Amino acid sequence: MKDYKQQIAEIIAPHVEGLETAEIRDMIEIPSDANMGDYAFPCFKLAKVLRKAPPLIAKGIAESISGDSIFAEVESVNAYVNMFIAREGFVMDTVTDAVEMGDMYGSSTTDEKRKVIVEYSSPNIAKPFHIGHIRSTVIGNSIYKIYSFLGYDTFRINHLGDYGTQFGKMICAYRKWGNEEDVKREPIKTLLSYYTKFHVEAEKDPSLNDEARAIFVALEKGEPEEVRIWKWFREESLKEFTRVYKMLGIEFDSYNGESFYSDKMPRFVKELEDKGLLQESQGAQIVDLEEYGMSPALIKKSDGSTLYITRDIAAAVYRKETYDFAKNIYVVASQQNLHFQQWFKILELMGYDWAKDCVHVPFGLVSLEEGTMSTRHGRVVFLEDVLNRAVEETKKIIIEKGVATDNIDETANQVGIGAVIFQELSNSRIKDYTFSWDKVLNFEGETGPYVQYTYARAASLARRADEKALERAEKLDIDPSYIAGDAAYELAKLIGGFPQAVKEAAGRYEPSVVTRHIVDTAQSFNKFYHDEHIIVDNIDEQAAKLALVIAAKNTIKNGLALLGMQCPERM
């Protein structure tokens, strides 16, 4: 894609003293009001250097560059140089890129195949995979897809919560109140009922907590019976998790969870000690972070058992030594902000200069309309139930409306699950929100089904087109004057802005940038569809308009793919 900002900067540069082309490029803006031009150059910064009033500077620059063929019009308004791009050239450049690149439109390649690790989802085994887990799961999956699309060698890790004192509680509860048949029949719901019962009983009899702690210590020491039960819980949990991941179309390159690092932690406890970072406090081992404005980080409890932070240090060093990552991304709820600040600081104090390449991507929490979710009290909404219901409701709508589709079940899956994913990725990830069935199943407005329907509408136009016109559109044998009107031009600008939106989403670790862009593109496409007759008798005109349709179709498809969604051809 031609870099118009760069080209404009190079045109302006000879007329501006004291600024490099790169500085000029960074100063160029895209006005929020299209009547103020496609691009604008503010001249306030030049007043000191040129010793002129900014409006006079703007007037001089506008007069100097107005004859360049890239512009349809250049004007000065107060301290700004407002530039209107020659539409036909822009539209032709944009459509050519989007049609020729197809499924790769919006992608780019890095100079070297740098490794990026994305850790996401990471549910606790033997606990429900609930609606709260969807945030880390789909945000992380989208970040993985975006970085892969931008040419990075991206690696997906599901850091399972398969270690810690909760497993002492789970094993204790299973031995007291459980049986093997119930667990095999319905593992997660059964184990959840045991876990809930443990906390009810522990309130009456606090000695149960001591018993659970002793079981976890035995597990850490590798006692055969505790290890056997723990492995069984892990296997059964993974079966259920994998079923949900399959529904979402999500895969992982590694399921190495907390337990994987249990035998690697002594090295780092010793390293902390050798580097004088470890202190004793009431029998426990800590790293004092007070001078950095943080509370002490607990490394080892008084009973000798380790904590999350110890395992996270071991995991980070293992990943650096194994993968030599350029970036190590953790998609974990904002509740854990302090935890990440503490252990990133500890890595830095240990002398690991790559600690700066570890990135915590926080997100807001999901609550239920009846209050906060609580595994301990059994108040959860299972993610699998949400996905199944979304698919069922979508299927009902397809049947009721008589939607012409090749495969009702497949379309219901694509649209229903897509609706859930899209809702999750529509807003800034840091916002908290309340889960509502009505919102999930509302397909009106700026939703996933709306964008998917727009794609299907574009696909329908291609099916209905004249064969010769479609062939010419695909070969880009077109006259761009037919797609230089207002509606077509606004659509072309959004298509042209897609590659930058993908880069911005990567830089901010924010999939909603892509979501917002493809909603805008879909709305602009529908305005173009409404304002213009596309399947017209004039083959030249039809071919040009179909080329723009194909460009929009590719953009929407690629954007939805980066969110982890599919596009039905008929809807």
Secondary structure, 3 states (H helix, E strand, C coil): CCCHHHHHHHHHHHHCCCCCHHHHHHHCECCCCHHHCCEEEECHHHHHHHCCCHHHHHHHHHHHHCCCCCEEEEEEECCEEEEEECHHHHHHHHHHHHHHHHHHCCCCCCCCCCEEEEECCCCECCCCCEHHHHHHHHHHHHHHHHHHHCCCEEEEECCCECCCHHHHHHHHHHHHHCCHHHHHHCHHHHHHHHHHHHHHHHHHCCHHHHHHHHHHHHHHCCCHHHHHHHHHHHHHHHHHHHHHHHHHCCCCCECCCHHHHCCCHHHHHHHHHHCCCCEEECCEEEECCHHHCCCCEEEECCCCCECHHHHHHHHHHHHHHHHCCCEEEEECCHHHHHHHHHHHHHHHHCCCHHHHHEEEECCCCEEECCECCECCCCECCEHHHHHHHHHHHHHHHHHHHCCCCCCHHHHHHHHHHHHHHHHHHHCCCCCCEEECHHHHCCCCCCCHHHHHHHHHHHHHHHHHCCHHHHHHHHHCCCCHHHHCCHHHHHHHHHHHHHHHHHHHHHHHCCCHHHHHHHHHHHHHHHHHHHHCCCCCCCHHHHHHHHHHHHHHHHHHHHHHHHHCCCCCCCC
